[in-house]
């Protein structure tokens, strides 16, 4: 079957209402332990289309550097960036993309990623970002599940799209490349050279989807996470808006964007918050230590959003001492917890910088907590802390066995509630209902606690890498000869390199609570046992 034969479905289909019941449990709420930010709540602008909200201060920043291409050195001002987003919107429309359609962005970090994402937003379309280093199978699954009608990519990745027999590049399914296009593909100029005055008018609702990243959630196969204009605008506002924002950025700042934009951490907490603040964005397609250090020095990067492996490189690599990194004033680590030893080592290397952590999850929009030390009036947090709950949101810690919320310094499942969380999983009401309860609480599946200073901590994760993939397998009666290597080899053929299994644990049954939720803390306890333990 060709891709043209795949029927597209509305992104809102089969998503149950997430509004609280009118007969709310008033008495229960009185006894619930609910945590909020130490910073005051703020008015949030989330009624605008995402692109309008992010470029709202365009007249103020129009001539300031916006996108800096680390690979070419080309700099786009805010006005140039906005214009190319508008041209791309017009071009997408002329190629048949309309409100509600899905476009896959299969790119490494580059200016065209930005033009494509916000160009789609301007016509009411939705982008589903994907890792270009995924296997052909992983890419095709996301194309099919999202019902994407177009892929914007690089020529080197087009062969991956051709490997599946069901895939066919034709008038109904276009592939656009940002470099020399292979056969049957189009060059990105058909978008970027279109007339910006010809963007079609489109009705807008704040609850319309705008981004469809894929996430495994708390368990299972990757699912489409529906993020709306409202949820993403709210998340950005929680970080950078107001008189005392969590992340204080200005037009004088240059943010490092080496984390991949196909991941929600970089897309939201680098690109979007920088656009809202008028900061420059240094785009690097991949991490390479010498290039990274050279570009930080050359462009005077002041804010670096990183992950623990990158912190490890900055803290331990001897090349760091050969470059001037004195421009860096903020380093925030996210995506996985950062161990105290690494945190201290980085402080020695970049002593002038404020260092802190954040905690997020794609389904949560994505930021749940972050270090307030980045605020205009910094508030100190302790080493190892993931900061405090973001403003205009609520958090509670729930005992996974009883479902009862617990108080300070008691570990349990982290739950978050607010207008920043996802609308739901695409065409998966069962998973949506299992993740967001009727009172609007999103259950993360992560175990953590809140201490007496309102600071959030994640527990039971590896300090070096944050988390590594493992499998818990229940053998069937006719599969008793199944081995660890067989499982590893099978998975390795299906997934990108960093998703390959490190260990396989054979168990008699998956532990579940009375309500049917997987008891991840019991699975974690098994990690201390030999990995082949039955």
MODA-V336034 format. One record per residue. N is the residue number from 1. D_LAST is the distance of its C-alpha to the last C-alpha in Angstrom with 2 decimals. Layout:
[[N | D_LAST] [N | D_LAST]]
//
This chain:
[[1 | 42.19] [2 | 43.88] [3 | 43.01] [4 | 46.37] [5 | 45.12] [6 | 42.32] [7 | 43.64] [8 | 43.53] [9 | 42.56] [10 | 43.81] [11 | 41.45] [12 | 42.24] [13 | 41.24] [14 | 38.84] [15 | 38.40] [16 | 38.88] [17 | 41.24] [18 | 39.68] [19 | 42.69] [20 | 42.37] [21 | 43.57] [22 | 47.16] [23 | 46.15] [24 | 44.19] [25 | 42.68] [26 | 45.35] [27 | 44.46] [28 | 40.77] [29 | 41.80] [30 | 43.92] [31 | 40.96] [32 | 38.59] [33 | 38.08] [34 | 39.12] [35 | 39.47] [36 | 42.07] [37 | 43.48] [38 | 45.73] [39 | 48.02] [40 | 50.38] [41 | 49.80] [42 | 51.93] [43 | 53.59] [44 | 51.41] [45 | 52.92] [46 | 50.48] [47 | 52.93] [48 | 53.77] [49 | 52.14] [50 | 49.66] [51 | 51.92] [52 | 54.97] [53 | 53.26] [54 | 52.02] [55 | 55.43] [56 | 57.42] [57 | 59.02] [58 | 59.86] [59 | 63.61] [60 | 62.77] [61 | 60.52] [62 | 62.00] [63 | 63.15] [64 | 60.21] [65 | 57.60] [66 | 54.65] [67 | 52.55] [68 | 52.63] [69 | 51.17] [70 | 49.68] [71 | 49.80] [72 | 53.45] [73 | 54.99] [74 | 56.45] [75 | 56.88] [76 | 57.23] [77 | 59.00] [78 | 57.98] [79 | 60.79] [80 | 59.83] [81 | 56.17] [82 | 57.14] [83 | 59.63] [84 | 57.12] [85 | 54.68] [86 | 57.60] [87 | 58.51] [88 | 54.93] [89 | 54.94] [90 | 58.13] [91 | 56.77] [92 | 53.60] [93 | 55.81] [94 | 58.11] [95 | 55.18] [96 | 54.33] [97 | 51.69] [98 | 52.45] [99 | 51.21] [100 | 47.67] [101 | 46.87] [102 | 43.89] [103 | 44.31] [104 | 41.44] [105 | 42.06] [106 | 40.23] [107 | 41.73] [108 | 41.21] [109 | 43.27] [110 | 46.91] [111 | 49.93] [112 | 49.49] [113 | 46.19] [114 | 48.21] [115 | 51.08] [116 | 48.80] [117 | 46.81] [118 | 49.90] [119 | 52.00] [120 | 49.61] [121 | 49.71] [122 | 53.52] [123 | 53.62] [124 | 50.91] [125 | 48.29] [126 | 44.64] [127 | 42.84] [128 | 39.21] [129 | 38.42] [130 | 35.93] [131 | 34.76] [132 | 36.90] [133 | 34.21] [134 | 31.82] [135 | 31.16] [136 | 33.60] [137 | 30.92] [138 | 30.20] [139 | 33.95] [140 | 34.75] [141 | 32.19] [142 | 33.84] [143 | 37.29] [144 | 36.57] [145 | 34.88] [146 | 37.64] [147 | 40.40] [148 | 41.89] [149 | 45.40] [150 | 45.83] [151 | 43.99] [152 | 45.60] [153 | 44.24] [154 | 45.28] [155 | 46.40] [156 | 43.63] [157 | 41.02] [158 | 42.99] [159 | 41.57] [160 | 38.12] [161 | 39.81] [162 | 41.34] [163 | 38.21] [164 | 37.21] [165 | 39.32] [166 | 39.69] [167 | 41.20] [168 | 44.98] [169 | 47.20] [170 | 50.35] [171 | 52.70] [172 | 50.10] [173 | 47.38] [174 | 48.80] [175 | 47.34] [176 | 49.20] [177 | 48.81] [178 | 50.13] [179 | 51.30] [180 | 52.91] [181 | 51.71] [182 | 50.52] [183 | 51.94] [184 | 51.99] [185 | 50.91] [186 | 53.15] [187 | 53.91] [188 | 53.18] [189 | 56.95] [190 | 57.29] [191 | 55.67] [192 | 56.98] [193 | 60.57] [194 | 60.92] [195 | 63.53] [196 | 62.11] [197 | 64.86] [198 | 63.37] [199 | 60.18] [200 | 60.15] [201 | 60.17] [202 | 57.01] [203 | 56.44] [204 | 53.94] [205 | 51.74] [206 | 49.71] [207 | 46.72] [208 | 46.88] [209 | 43.83] [210 | 44.55] [211 | 41.20] [212 | 38.05] [213 | 35.28] [214 | 31.83] [215 | 28.80] [216 | 25.20] [217 | 25.94] [218 | 23.14] [219 | 20.82] [220 | 21.25] [221 | 23.71] [222 | 26.91] [223 | 29.60] [224 | 33.29] [225 | 34.26] [226 | 37.86] [227 | 39.83] [228 | 43.46] [229 | 46.68] [230 | 46.58] [231 | 43.01] [232 | 43.46] [233 | 46.96] [234 | 45.71] [235 | 42.95] [236 | 45.49] [237 | 47.98] [238 | 45.49] [239 | 45.21] [240 | 48.79] [241 | 51.35] [242 | 53.52] [243 | 55.50] [244 | 52.54] [245 | 49.73] [246 | 46.21] [247 | 46.93] [248 | 50.60] [249 | 51.62] [250 | 55.10] [251 | 56.84] [252 | 57.10] [253 | 53.36] [254 | 51.54] [255 | 47.83] [256 | 45.45] [257 | 43.59] [258 | 41.25] [259 | 38.12] [260 | 37.88] [261 | 39.85] [262 | 37.40] [263 | 35.16] [264 | 36.41] [265 | 36.55] [266 | 39.18] [267 | 40.88] [268 | 41.43] [269 | 41.48] [270 | 43.39] [271 | 45.48] [272 | 46.29] [273 | 47.01] [274 | 49.13] [275 | 51.14] [276 | 51.78] [277 | 52.97] [278 | 55.05] [279 | 53.11] [280 | 52.90] [281 | 49.63] [282 | 48.87] [283 | 46.77] [284 | 44.72] [285 | 42.89] [286 | 40.30] [287 | 39.51] [288 | 41.32] [289 | 42.16] [290 | 45.77] [291 | 46.76] [292 | 45.16] [293 | 47.10] [294 | 50.30] [295 | 50.18] [296 | 49.46] [297 | 52.50] [298 | 54.68] [299 | 54.10] [300 | 53.72] [301 | 50.40] [302 | 50.30] [303 | 47.03] [304 | 43.69] [305 | 40.67] [306 | 37.68] [307 | 33.91] [308 | 32.15] [309 | 32.09] [310 | 35.82] [311 | 36.42] [312 | 34.81] [313 | 37.30] [314 | 40.23] [315 | 39.38] [316 | 38.67] [317 | 40.57] [318 | 43.92] [319 | 45.65] [320 | 45.77] [321 | 48.52] [322 | 50.83] [323 | 51.10] [324 | 52.72] [325 | 50.19] [326 | 52.53] [327 | 52.83] [328 | 49.31] [329 | 49.57] [330 | 46.24] [331 | 42.68] [332 | 40.03] [333 | 36.37] [334 | 34.12] [335 | 31.14] [336 | 28.79] [337 | 29.36] [338 | 31.45] [339 | 30.80] [340 | 33.80] [341 | 34.18] [342 | 34.65] [343 | 36.91] [344 | 39.09] [345 | 39.28] [346 | 40.52] [347 | 43.07] [348 | 44.53] [349 | 44.97] [350 | 46.42] [351 | 47.93] [352 | 50.23] [353 | 47.51] [354 | 45.96] [355 | 42.18] [356 | 39.80] [357 | 36.78] [358 | 36.20] [359 | 33.31] [360 | 33.11] [361 | 31.29] [362 | 32.75] [363 | 32.84] [364 | 34.69] [365 | 37.55] [366 | 36.08] [367 | 37.12] [368 | 36.06] [369 | 37.30] [370 | 39.16] [371 | 41.07] [372 | 44.59] [373 | 45.84] [374 | 46.80] [375 | 49.18] [376 | 52.95] [377 | 53.01] [378 | 49.76] [379 | 47.63] [380 | 45.46] [381 | 41.71] [382 | 39.46] [383 | 37.30] [384 | 33.81] [385 | 35.16] [386 | 34.87] [387 | 38.35] [388 | 39.65] [389 | 39.31] [390 | 41.57] [391 | 44.85] [392 | 45.45] [393 | 41.83] [394 | 39.85] [395 | 36.40] [396 | 34.42] [397 | 31.16] [398 | 29.23] [399 | 26.77] [400 | 23.88] [401 | 23.42] [402 | 27.14] [403 | 28.72] [404 | 31.41] [405 | 32.81] [406 | 32.78] [407 | 35.39] [408 | 35.82] [409 | 33.17] [410 | 30.45] [411 | 27.36] [412 | 26.34] [413 | 26.25] [414 | 29.32] [415 | 31.66] [416 | 34.92] [417 | 38.02] [418 | 41.13] [419 | 43.05] [420 | 41.13] [421 | 37.87] [422 | 37.17] [423 | 38.87] [424 | 35.66] [425 | 33.44] [426 | 35.41] [427 | 35.56] [428 | 32.38] [429 | 33.55] [430 | 30.21] [431 | 28.54] [432 | 31.81] [433 | 31.86] [434 | 28.27] [435 | 29.24] [436 | 32.85] [437 | 33.69] [438 | 37.09] [439 | 38.49] [440 | 37.85] [441 | 34.98] [442 | 32.60] [443 | 29.05] [444 | 27.65] [445 | 23.98] [446 | 24.60] [447 | 24.41] [448 | 27.60] [449 | 30.61] [450 | 34.40] [451 | 36.27] [452 | 39.76] [453 | 41.39] [454 | 39.86] [455 | 37.69] [456 | 34.32] [457 | 31.23] [458 | 27.82] [459 | 24.88] [460 | 21.35] [461 | 22.27] [462 | 22.56] [463 | 26.18] [464 | 26.96] [465 | 26.09] [466 | 25.47] [467 | 22.26] [468 | 20.40] [469 | 18.49] [470 | 14.70] [471 | 12.67] [472 | 9.94] [473 | 9.35] [474 | 9.00] [475 | 9.66] [476 | 12.94] [477 | 14.04] [478 | 16.01] [479 | 13.63] [480 | 11.16] [481 | 12.79] [482 | 12.13] [483 | 11.68] [484 | 11.64] [485 | 15.38] [486 | 16.16] [487 | 14.94] [488 | 16.81] [489 | 19.85] [490 | 20.10] [491 | 20.11] [492 | 22.45] [493 | 25.02] [494 | 25.14] [495 | 25.52] [496 | 27.74] [497 | 26.73] [498 | 25.70] [499 | 23.15] [500 | 21.18] [501 | 17.52] [502 | 16.93] [503 | 13.14] [504 | 10.36] [505 | 7.10] [506 | 4.86] [507 | 4.69] [508 | 6.65] [509 | 9.81] [510 | 11.88] [511 | 13.58] [512 | 17.31] [513 | 20.52] [514 | 23.11] [515 | 24.91] [516 | 22.05] [517 | 21.48] [518 | 18.07] [519 | 17.37] [520 | 16.96] [521 | 17.36] [522 | 14.11] [523 | 12.37] [524 | 14.53] [525 | 13.55] [526 | 9.99] [527 | 12.01] [528 | 13.08] [529 | 9.83] [530 | 9.32] [531 | 8.75] [532 | 6.39] [533 | 3.82] [534 | 0.00]]
//
